[in-house]
Amino acid sequence: MVSAHAATTQAKAPATASSTAKPAAASTSTAPAAAASAAPAATPVAMAAVKPGDPKAGQTKAAACGACHGMDGNSTDPQYPKLAGQSEQYIVHQLQNFKSGKRQNPIMLGMATPLSEQDMHDIAAWFASQKVLPGVADQALVEAGEKLYREGDAKRGIPACMACHSIDGSGNPGAMYPHLGGQHAQYIEAQLKGWHDGDSWGTDAHSQIMPAIAKKLDAQDISAVASYIEGLHAADAAGAAAPAATAQ
């Protein structure tokens, strides 16, 4: 339901260096049309292929990221999202948004601007390969948070979070729905409040999903579901009756 988000992550931003080579210069010949048509057409230089992310290369490239997000993607400051276990596709997409300015954050603007597409994939692959450390939920908020996460609220038009983010918070990489389980409640709460108040992470339809949902949540809903998500972990999918929710 939130984006780390992520993993899950308040960080990253506008385009600079491109990994695409410039096309060959167009001909400026003034020869007759017949002669021009006989000459072979200029062939654009092939685009540099972006390879799947290399975690080993990404570990080195992610050194600066570790100051906020932790070297293994498990940030210790809850204002910065955990990136460990977040999908490569999702992290790359957010870095692209930071770099283009679609998602605005002054810190991440500076961090993402010099990155090439390959850099983004390598860094994302490193964090995706790491294991997210579990969090804990406030026991007093578990019941309300679980209800919203698993059932939503049909009367208010609020869908269940797990419909997109899965029952254990592991997300859906193919659809670029982020991994949420174990994410800092403080970070999730801040993002939900921002969306509720009109913030957006982009102009595409995908980026408009969460703002539309968050506007229907009140402050109590946001606190409860954020805390519940922090306590989520993969064991829930194996049949646990409730997430790892212990009093803070």
C-alpha positions as CSV (number, residue, x, y, z in Angstrom):
1,M,0.0,0.0,0.0
2,V,2.9,2.3,0.7
3,S,5.9,2.7,-1.0
4,A,9.1,2.2,0.5
5,H,9.2,2.1,-0.2
6,A,11.3,0.6,0.1
7,A,11.5,-0.2,0.5
8,T,10.7,0.8,0.7
9,T,13.1,4.5,1.7
10,Q,12.3,9.8,2.1
11,A,14.8,10.0,-0.4
12,K,15.9,10.2,-4.3
13,A,15.6,12.5,-8.6
14,P,16.3,14.8,-12.6
15,A,18.0,13.4,-15.7
16,T,21.5,14.0,-16.6
17,A,23.9,11.4,-17.9
18,S,22.3,9.0,-20.4
19,S,23.5,5.6,-21.3
20,T,22.1,6.1,-24.9
21,A,24.7,7.0,-27.5
22,K,23.9,10.0,-29.8
23,P,22.7,9.1,-33.3
24,A,25.0,9.7,-36.2
25,A,24.9,13.2,-37.6
26,A,22.4,13.7,-40.4
27,S,23.7,14.3,-43.9
28,T,24.0,17.9,-45.1
29,S,24.7,17.0,-48.7
30,T,23.1,19.3,-51.4
31,A,23.5,16.6,-54.2
32,P,20.5,16.0,-56.5
33,A,17.6,14.0,-55.0
34,A,18.4,11.0,-57.2
35,A,22.0,10.9,-56.0
36,A,20.9,11.3,-52.4
37,S,18.4,8.5,-52.7
38,A,21.1,6.2,-54.0
39,A,23.3,6.8,-51.0
40,P,22.8,4.4,-48.0
41,A,20.8,5.9,-45.2
42,A,22.7,7.0,-42.1
43,T,22.4,4.3,-39.4
44,P,21.9,5.4,-35.8
45,V,24.5,4.2,-33.4
46,A,23.1,1.2,-31.5
47,M,21.8,2.0,-28.0
48,A,23.9,0.9,-25.2
49,A,22.1,-2.1,-23.6
50,V,21.3,-1.9,-19.9
51,K,22.1,-5.3,-18.3
52,P,20.2,-6.8,-15.4
53,G,21.6,-5.4,-12.1
54,D,24.8,-6.8,-10.8
55,P,24.6,-7.0,-6.9
56,K,28.4,-7.1,-6.6
57,A,28.9,-4.0,-8.6
58,G,25.9,-2.4,-6.9
59,Q,27.4,-2.9,-3.4
60,T,30.3,-0.6,-4.3
61,K,28.0,1.9,-6.1
62,A,25.6,2.0,-3.1
63,A,28.3,3.1,-0.6
64,A,26.8,6.6,-0.5
65,C,23.3,5.3,-0.1
66,G,24.3,3.4,3.1
67,A,24.6,6.7,5.1
68,C,20.8,6.9,5.2
69,H,19.5,3.5,4.2
70,G,22.1,1.3,5.8
71,M,24.8,-0.6,3.9
72,D,22.6,-3.7,3.8
73,G,19.5,-1.6,3.2
74,N,18.2,-1.7,6.8
75,S,18.2,1.9,7.8
76,T,18.5,2.6,11.5
77,D,16.8,6.0,11.3
78,P,13.1,5.5,10.7
79,Q,12.7,8.6,8.6
80,Y,14.6,6.8,5.9
81,P,13.1,3.7,4.3
82,K,14.5,0.3,4.4
83,L,15.5,-0.8,0.9
84,A,16.6,-4.4,1.8
85,G,14.4,-6.9,0.0
86,Q,12.8,-4.3,-2.2
87,S,12.4,-5.3,-5.9
88,E,15.0,-4.1,-8.4
89,Q,12.3,-2.8,-10.7
90,Y,10.7,-0.7,-8.0
91,I,13.9,0.9,-6.8
92,V,15.0,1.7,-10.4
93,H,11.6,3.2,-11.1
94,Q,11.8,5.5,-8.0
95,L,15.4,6.5,-8.8
96,Q,14.2,7.4,-12.4
97,N,11.4,9.5,-10.9
98,F,13.8,11.3,-8.6
99,K,16.2,12.0,-11.4
100,S,13.5,13.3,-13.7
101,G,11.9,15.4,-11.0
102,K,8.6,13.6,-11.1
103,R,9.2,12.6,-7.5
104,Q,10.7,15.5,-5.6
105,N,13.1,15.2,-2.7
106,P,16.2,17.5,-2.4
107,I,18.4,14.7,-1.0
108,M,17.5,12.1,-3.6
109,L,17.7,14.7,-6.4
110,G,21.4,15.1,-5.7
111,M,21.9,11.3,-5.2
112,A,20.1,10.1,-8.3
113,T,21.2,12.8,-10.8
114,P,24.6,11.4,-11.6
115,L,23.4,7.8,-11.9
116,S,23.3,6.1,-15.2
117,E,20.5,3.5,-15.9
118,Q,23.1,0.7,-15.3
119,D,24.1,2.3,-12.0
120,M,20.5,2.3,-10.9
121,H,20.0,-1.4,-11.8
122,D,23.2,-2.4,-10.0
123,I,22.4,-0.5,-6.9
124,A,18.8,-1.8,-6.9
125,A,20.0,-5.4,-7.4
126,W,22.3,-5.1,-4.3
127,F,19.5,-3.9,-2.1
128,A,17.1,-6.4,-3.5
129,S,19.5,-9.2,-2.6
130,Q,19.6,-8.2,1.0
131,K,17.3,-9.5,3.8
132,V,15.0,-7.0,5.5
133,L,15.2,-7.1,9.2
134,P,11.8,-7.6,10.9
135,G,10.1,-4.8,12.8
136,V,7.5,-4.8,15.6
137,A,4.0,-3.4,15.7
138,D,2.3,-1.6,18.6
139,Q,0.1,-4.3,20.1
140,A,-2.6,-1.6,20.8
141,L,-2.9,-0.9,17.0
142,V,-2.7,-4.4,15.6
143,E,-6.4,-5.2,15.5
144,A,-7.4,-2.0,13.6
145,G,-4.3,-2.2,11.4
146,E,-4.8,-5.8,10.5
147,K,-8.4,-5.1,9.5
148,L,-7.5,-2.4,7.1
149,Y,-4.5,-4.3,5.7
150,R,-6.4,-7.5,5.1
151,E,-10.0,-6.4,4.6
152,G,-10.0,-2.6,3.8
153,D,-13.2,-0.8,4.5
154,A,-15.8,-1.2,1.7
155,K,-18.1,1.4,3.2
156,R,-15.4,4.1,2.7
157,G,-14.1,2.7,-0.6
158,I,-10.8,1.6,1.0
159,P,-9.3,-1.6,-0.6
160,A,-7.4,-4.1,1.3
161,C,-3.7,-3.3,1.3
162,M,-2.8,-7.0,0.8
163,A,-4.6,-7.0,-2.6
164,C,-1.5,-5.3,-4.1
165,H,1.2,-5.8,-1.4
166,S,0.3,-9.4,-0.5
167,I,-0.7,-10.9,2.8
168,D,2.9,-10.9,4.2
169,G,3.8,-7.5,2.7
170,S,6.2,-8.9,0.1
171,G,4.6,-6.9,-2.7
172,N,4.3,-7.7,-6.4
173,P,7.5,-7.0,-8.3
174,G,5.9,-7.6,-11.7
175,A,3.3,-4.9,-11.1
176,M,5.9,-2.7,-9.3
177,Y,3.9,-2.8,-6.0
178,P,6.6,-2.5,-3.3
179,H,7.6,-4.8,-0.6
180,L,6.2,-3.3,2.7
181,G,6.8,-5.9,5.4
182,G,9.1,-4.7,8.1
183,Q,9.2,-1.1,6.8
184,H,9.5,1.6,9.5
185,A,6.1,2.7,10.7
186,Q,7.3,6.3,10.9
187,Y,8.3,6.3,7.2
188,I,5.0,4.7,6.1
189,E,3.0,7.1,8.2
190,A,4.8,10.1,6.7
191,Q,4.2,8.9,3.1
192,L,0.5,8.2,3.8
193,K,0.0,11.6,5.4
194,G,1.8,13.2,2.4
195,W,-0.5,11.4,-0.1
196,H,-3.5,12.3,2.0
197,D,-2.5,16.0,1.8
198,G,-1.9,16.0,-1.9
199,D,1.6,14.8,-2.5
200,S,2.3,12.7,-5.6
201,W,5.3,10.6,-6.7
202,G,4.6,11.1,-10.4
203,T,2.0,11.8,-13.1
204,D,1.4,8.3,-14.4
205,A,-1.6,6.3,-13.5
206,H,0.4,4.0,-11.3
207,S,1.6,6.9,-9.2
208,Q,-2.0,8.1,-8.6
209,I,-3.1,4.9,-6.9
210,M,-1.9,5.6,-3.4
211,P,-2.9,9.3,-3.2
212,A,-6.5,8.3,-4.1
213,I,-6.6,5.7,-1.3
214,A,-4.7,7.8,1.3
215,K,-7.3,10.6,1.0
216,K,-9.9,8.2,2.4
217,L,-7.8,7.4,5.5
218,D,-8.0,9.3,8.7
219,A,-5.1,9.8,11.2
220,Q,-6.0,6.8,13.3
221,D,-6.2,4.6,10.2
222,I,-2.8,5.7,9.1
223,S,-1.1,5.1,12.4
224,A,-2.7,1.7,12.8
225,V,-1.9,0.3,9.3
226,A,1.6,1.8,9.4
227,S,2.3,0.0,12.7
228,Y,0.8,-3.2,11.5
229,I,3.0,-3.2,8.3
230,E,6.1,-2.7,10.4
231,G,5.3,-6.0,12.2
232,L,4.6,-8.0,9.0
233,H,7.0,-10.7,7.8
234,A,7.0,-13.7,5.6
235,A,6.0,-16.1,8.3
236,D,2.4,-14.8,8.1
237,A,2.0,-16.3,4.6
238,A,2.8,-19.7,6.1
239,G,-0.3,-19.6,8.2
240,A,0.5,-17.5,11.3
241,A,-2.7,-16.0,12.7
242,A,-1.2,-12.6,13.1
243,P,1.9,-10.6,12.2
244,A,4.8,-10.3,14.5
245,A,3.2,-7.6,16.6
246,T,4.8,-6.9,19.9
247,A,4.3,-3.9,22.1
248,Q,6.8,-1.1,21.5
